[in-house]
Amino acid sequence: MDIDPRVLRAAFGRFATGVAVVTTLAADGLPVGLTVNSFGSVSLDPPLVLWSLMRRSASLPAFLGAPRFAVNVLAADQQDISDRFASRAEDRFRSVGWAPGAGGVPLLAGCLARFECATHRSVEAGDHLVFLGHVERFEHRDGAPLLFFSSGYAALKPGTDAVGAAA
């Protein structure tokens, strides 16, 4: 069976995901970050998370060489941050509130959750690399998540159990 990549991408898009910004420090000490919707939990014991990055990403060398990274899970009111870190902007951190976490890795302000991770390993997976991280520190708060569905942003509606579906 031939699979049309555009149709497959549309089918994948039917799975609603959260939106996160993964950050690290490059070898020169400059902060690096990018928007992902490929974040997930793997294990509680040991505490492991995963996310994936396209092989052709300009950020790949920084993450391959980094001993640590952070996953910053975005809140519904942080779409501008998602857009900024998904762009080709030279300085994605300009005008974005952040503080250094363990090893100096940037932690973005106002997120629903932040996971500070030691890089556990990366695994080749088609046109992506999957990064596994050992969670060393984390924090979270209540709030509405920034969601991605069908190639665009989405929101949970009050009184619903799914995007746009009545409870």
N, C-alpha and C positions, 0 to 999 in steps of 0.2 A: 504494500500500500504506500503510495506517495503521499507525503504529508506536506501541505502548503504551510510554510513558516508563518505567514500572516494570519491564516485561519487558526493555527495552533496557538499563536500569541493571543488572539481574541478569546479562545477557549480558556487559556490560562488566566486571562483577565477577569473571568467570572468568579474567581476566588478572591474575596475581599481580604486585604492585608492591612496591617498597620504600616506606618511610615517612620523610618528612623534615619538618623545621620550617624554614620560610623566615622570616628576620628582617630587620628594617630599623630605621631611626630615623624617627619622625614629625617633622613640621616643628617641633614644640615640643621636640624632643630626646629624647622618651620612647621606649623600646624597644617595638617592635611585632613580633608573631610569630604564625604560624598553622601548623597541621599540614596537609601536602599529601601526596598520593600521585601527583601529576601531574608529577613531576620527571623530566627526561631529558636526555641529552647530545645535542647537535646537531652540533657540529663540533670537530675538533682544530685546524684552521688556518683561521680564528682559533678559539681555544677558546671555544665557546659552549654554554650550557645553556638549558633552558626549563622553565617551570612555569606552571600556570594558576590563575586566581582567579575565583570567581563575581562577576559584576557587582554583586550585592546585598550583598557582604561589607562589613562595617563597616570592615575593614582596607584596602579598596581605595584610599581617598584617600591614605593613608600611602605605599603602594607606588607609586601614580601620581606622587607628588611626590618620591620618593626617588631620588637619584643612584646609590645602591648597595643591594645586598641580599646576604645570605648564605644558603646552603642547607646545613642541618645534617642529614646522613643518620644516622638513628637506628639504634642497635644493638638486639639482641633484648631486652636488659634495660632498655630505655628506654620501655616502653609507658606508664608513668605520665607521662612528658614528652609523649608523643603525645596522651594523653587530656587533659592540662592545656591544651595549645595548641589542641586541637580544641574546648574548652569555651568558654563565654561568661564565664569568670572575668575580673574587672576587671584584676587584676595577674597575668598569666600567668607573669611572670618571678620572682615571689616564690618563694623556696626552690628555685630552679633555678640551678645553677652556670653562670655564663657570664662571659665577658670581652669587652671591646671589641676588635673587629678594625679593619680599615682604615676610616677615617671614623667610628669609633665603633659600627659595626654589630655587634650581639650575636652572639658565637660560643658555642654551647652546649658544655658540657664532656661528655666521654665518648663523643662521636659516632664512628661508623665513618669518616666523611669530612666535611669542611667545605670549601665553595667560597665564596670571597669574590669578588663580582662587581660590575662597573660595569653599571648598567642600560643595555642596548643599545637596546631599544625594546619597546613593547607593541603587540599586534595584537588587534583585535577578532575574536572567534570565538564566535558565538552568544551564549549567556548567560554566557560567560566572557571574560576577557582573558588572552592568552598573553604572558607576560613572557620576553624573551630577555635573558640576561646574559652579558657578556664576563668570563670567569674570569681574575682577576688573581693570586690566590693560592689555594692549596689544600693540604690535608693529608689523610692517610688512615692507617688502621691495620687489622690483621687482626681478625676477629671475626664473630660471627653477626649477620645483619641482622634488623631488625624488618620483617616482611612483612604485607601486607594482601591478603586473598583472600576473595571471596564475602561482602563486607560485614563482615568480621571480621579479627582478627589471626591470623596463621599463623606457623609456624616451619619451617625446614628440619630434617629429621630426619637424624641421622648415618647414613651409608650409603645415602642417597637422592640421586637427581638432580633431584627435584622435590618439592613439598610432598606428603607422604604416598605417593609413588610409589617403589617399590623400584628400586634401581639395577640 
